């Protein structure tokens, strides 16, 4: 690249390999104002949703089981992404501030949120699989210990995977266009880009997607056999979780895979480069907006969670007592009022934790 003599910019090699004389590849900033508006809206919704989830989990329900532990970590992961959205909005509006710190923060929080969010969704599906299919809820305190250890490991892995991207992130000006890119040490650009792409694809496609598909298929098979009048809605909820995961994360991962092909000299035409860059903008935006959807899917549809939310302002103490009494029941009542009872509690006679 030609950004400096000792560094290689993330995209400058494409600009240089494909005509650099005002070529159609230098298509400027294609990001529209509407994208900034989306980011501001998601910021508002995501902030309210995730703070509410954290408040109810910590103050009322208390983190007593794996599901709540996963919800707590998922809310923290989403909140991290939510807090970076104003920076993304300013960036797409053209307020670069020429600040490398803003660029590093945007890239770092996006990457940590990407890895931790997907891994906690995967952990949650494994937890539901163990509780509903194998009735492992009886392990209780031991399961929580494992959960805390796994949660800490997920945060460590996410931060370590995001660190190189954040370190190399910088504002780069090329042909009077300033953008947040990765500036790698000379000669190592391809190595670091492939590390990032393989890491994202491994977590986003090859580990989480098959795990989700397997766990929820087995859960669905058990739920179908459950004698509960509301089971169809539980099935819809489970399918909704998988569909939402596919909608928000798979397109982004496919584009990351296409970027990897470019690194190996495939799809290097100017047209392909522009299309893949536009697709990256779009799928990145879709992935960023997921952080206001998770609270709705994973928390607000849960019966106990919803009960606590309704009585949050008016009947705070009543809610605490209600939850404590229901959590000590030895089995799920047959006349549960909510379809989500099947999903968020075990249909077996094991002790509820």
Rosetta blueprint (number, residue, H / E / L):
1 X L
2 X L
3 X L
4 X L
5 X L
6 X L
7 X E
8 X E
9 X E
10 X L
11 X L
12 X H
13 X H
14 X H
15 X H
16 X H
17 X H
18 X L
19 X L
20 X L
21 X L
22 X L
23 X L
24 X L
25 X L
26 X L
27 X L
28 X L
29 X L
30 X L
31 X L
32 X L
33 X H
34 X H
35 X H
36 X H
37 X H
38 X H
39 X H
40 X H
41 X H
42 X H
43 X H
44 X H
45 X H
46 X H
47 X H
48 X H
49 X H
50 X H
51 X H
52 X H
53 X H
54 X H
55 X H
56 X H
57 X H
58 X H
59 X H
60 X H
61 X H
62 X L
63 X L
64 X L
65 X L
66 X H
67 X H
68 X H
69 X H
70 X H
71 X H
72 X H
73 X H
74 X H
75 X H
76 X H
77 X H
78 X H
79 X H
80 X H
81 X H
82 X H
83 X H
84 X H
85 X H
86 X H
87 X H
88 X H
89 X H
90 X H
91 X H
92 X H
93 X L
94 X L
95 X L
96 X L
97 X L
98 X L
99 X L
100 X H
101 X H
102 X H
103 X H
104 X H
105 X H
106 X H
107 X H
108 X H
109 X H
110 X H
111 X H
112 X H
113 X H
114 X H
115 X H
116 X H
117 X H
118 X H
119 X H
120 X H
121 X H
122 X H
123 X H
124 X H
125 X H
126 X H
127 X H
128 X H
129 X H
130 X H
131 X H
132 X H
133 X H
134 X H
135 X L
136 X H
137 X H
138 X H
139 X H
140 X L
141 X H
142 X H
143 X H
144 X H
145 X H
146 X H
147 X H
148 X H
149 X H
150 X H
151 X H
152 X H
153 X H
154 X H
155 X H
156 X H
157 X H
158 X H
159 X H
160 X H
161 X H
162 X H
163 X H
164 X H
165 X H
166 X H
167 X H
168 X H
169 X E
170 X E
171 X E
172 X E
173 X E
174 X E
175 X L
176 X L
177 X E
178 X E
179 X E
180 X E
181 X E
182 X E
183 X E
184 X E
185 X E
186 X L
187 X L
188 X L
189 X H
190 X H
191 X H
192 X H
193 X H
194 X H
195 X H
196 X H
197 X H
198 X H
199 X H
200 X H
201 X H
202 X H
203 X H
204 X H
205 X H
206 X H
207 X H
208 X H
209 X H
210 X H
211 X H
212 X H
213 X H
214 X H
215 X H
216 X H
217 X H
218 X H
219 X H
220 X H
221 X H
222 X H
223 X H
224 X H
225 X H
226 X L
227 X L
228 X L
229 X L
230 X L
231 X H
232 X H
233 X H
234 X H
235 X H
236 X H
237 X H
238 X H
239 X H
240 X H
241 X H
242 X H
243 X H
244 X H
245 X H
246 X H
247 X H
248 X H
249 X H
250 X H
251 X H
252 X H
253 X H
254 X H
255 X H
256 X H
257 X H
258 X H
259 X H
260 X H
261 X H
262 X H
263 X H
264 X L
265 X L
266 X L
267 X L
268 X L
269 X L
270 X H
271 X H
272 X H
273 X H
274 X H
275 X H
276 X H
277 X H
278 X H
279 X H
280 X H
281 X H
282 X H
283 X H
284 X H
285 X H
286 X H
287 X H
288 X H
289 X H
290 X H
291 X H
292 X H
293 X L
294 X H
295 X H
296 X H
297 X H
298 X H
299 X H
300 X H
301 X L
302 X L
303 X H
304 X H
305 X H
306 X H
307 X H
308 X H
309 X H
310 X H
311 X L
312 X L
313 X L
314 X L
315 X L
316 X H
317 X H
318 X H
319 X H
320 X H
321 X H
322 X H
323 X H
324 X H
325 X H
326 X H
327 X H
328 X L
329 X L
330 X L
331 X L
332 X L
333 X L
334 X L
335 X L
336 X L
337 X L
338 X L
339 X L
340 X L
341 X H
342 X H
343 X H
344 X H
345 X L
346 X L
347 X L
348 X L
349 X L
350 X L
351 X L
352 X L
353 X L
